[in-house]
Amino acid sequence: MNHNTPLPQAAARPLRHLSEVQRRVLTTAQLRSHGVSPAEMNEQCRSGGPWQQLLPGVYLLHPGPPTSEERLHAVLLYAAREVTASGVPAQPEPGQSHRPVYREAMITGLAALTLHGFTSAPPLLSLDRIDVLVPRLRRLRSTGCAHVLRAASLPAPEEATGVPVAPVPRALTDAVSQLTDAGAVRRLLSEAVRGGHCEPAAVVRELNNAKLLSRPHVVDAVDSLLAEGRAIAEDRLYTMVREFGLPDPVWNVDLRLPGGPHLGGLDAYWPEQAVAVELDTRAPRQDEDALWSEYARKREHLERLGITVVYITPKKLRDGMEQQAAVVRTALMASGDRDPAAYVVVLPR
């Protein structure tokens, strides 16, 4: 028997409205809605029979090993709080999605990263188990290929290949929490930033919330991640100045008052207009509030001296480079309407 073979004759409803994978992986409730009794399910799953039980209450309607797609849907069917008996409305409207709605369950960890397109994550079929994220209060145990992880509040799921997956920062954190190989952790974090999947700050925030920054191999990987993230952001800043016709600034400088204290480092500075740009690459760790206070004090000090400071986050630079160029251009043009800035010494950083 294969997925094209009809259900036993007692089935009362056709399966035409289901997708191919939904015809091959069904729950006890879904089978019963199609007229299959528990006795018939047991008969079909007998030794050498045409069906098999993949997980508690989840059946694979063909013999042989499941595909990676079937395993994903089986894990979601097992973990979801509620899936309608057929997986979709009985008679979907024209153009309506035939995909099931998995409530309060999403793929996370290495499987999710593979679905997000990470080349450093292993193929789905090589994973002995698939991580699935559910609310903390769910009474659900890990079993078979389903490895249950819990969260106090679930993130908004994204969709990849037709299944709900955790956003990259959360999926990374769930993967890293189970990895002891420093090289594997570094490769995953690096690809997250280099591949444009997310910003370093979002990853560090999730790792911090999960209390993983006390692990030495994670801290080392995060340091490399932040360094790489800053290098990428600096390169985008150079691109912004060049492609949007901004005047050339002096790059990576320190400012000091003549014979006085150090005022702070800047990523770009236009001395004639007294306009500065600083990349906000703060990593949200335990000292985030203190670091933000340092940023605020620095900005206030420079602005008291008549220097306009434009803070740009790597995310804004990536997603809205033209808008950020307009902000800087406006600050440069407005310099003629301000009182002259205090004289400062500009030194290479």
C-alpha positions, 0 to 999 in steps of 0.5 A: 500500500502507498499514499495513493491507496484508499483508506479502509472501506469504512472511511466516510470522507474522501481525502482529495482535499488533503495535500500529498504529505497529509494523506500519508501522515494522519492522527487518530482523530483525523483517521476516525473522522474518515471512518477508520475505527481504532481496531482497523488502525491496529490491523493496518499497523500489524507487523508487516502491515501497510501502515505504521505508528510514527508517534503516539496518535500519529500514523504513517500510511505506508511501509518503509522509512518516513521522508523528512517532510513526513517526519516534520509533519508527524512531529507537529501533529504530535505536538500541536495543541489542536489540529482540525480533524481533517487538517483543513476545512472539509470543503476548502474554498477555491484558492484556500490553503490546504495546509494544516494549522498547527496551534502552539507548536513550531519546528526549532533547533537544527531542523529549523535552521536547515529549513531556513537554508543554513548550509552549516546545519545537517540534512533533516534525514541525518537528525535522529530527533526533531526539536519542536517548541511548545508553551511551557505549561504543555504536558507533553513528553519527548518520544521517538523523533519528537524532542519537545522544548518549551518556552514561557511565550512562543515567538511568532512562527515563520513558514519554511517549506510549508511548516511553521518554524521558529525565527532564526535567533530562537532556533539558533539558541535552541540548537546551541543549547544542545551543542558542545562542539565549539566549531559547530556553534561558531559556524552556525552563528557566523552563517546567521550574520554572514548569510543575512538571516538576522542581526548579531544583537538579536542572537545575543539577546536570545542566548542571554535570555536562555542563560547560555552566555556562561558557557565558554565555547558560546562566549568565544563564538559570540565574540567572533559573531560580534566582530564579524557583525561589526565588520559587515555593518562598517562595510555597509556604512562605506557603501552607503556613503559611496552609493548615495553621494554623501561627502567623504568623512574621516573614518574611525576616529577618536575625538578629544578636546585640545589638552583635555579628555577623550570624547569617544570614538566614532565610525565616521565624522564630517569635521566641517559640518560637525556631524558624526555617525556611530554604529549602534552595535551594542550586544544585549548582555547583562550590562545592557543598561549600563552600556546604553547609559554610556552611549547616552552620556557620550552623545549628550557630551558631544551635542553640548559641544555642537556636534550632531551624532547620528546613531545607526543600527546594523539592521536599519543600515541593512534594511533601509540604507537609503533612508539612513543616507537621507538622515545623514544628508539632512544632518549635514545640510542643517549644519549651516543653521547651527552655531559653530561647534567647539574645536576638537582634535580628530585622531585616528582610532 
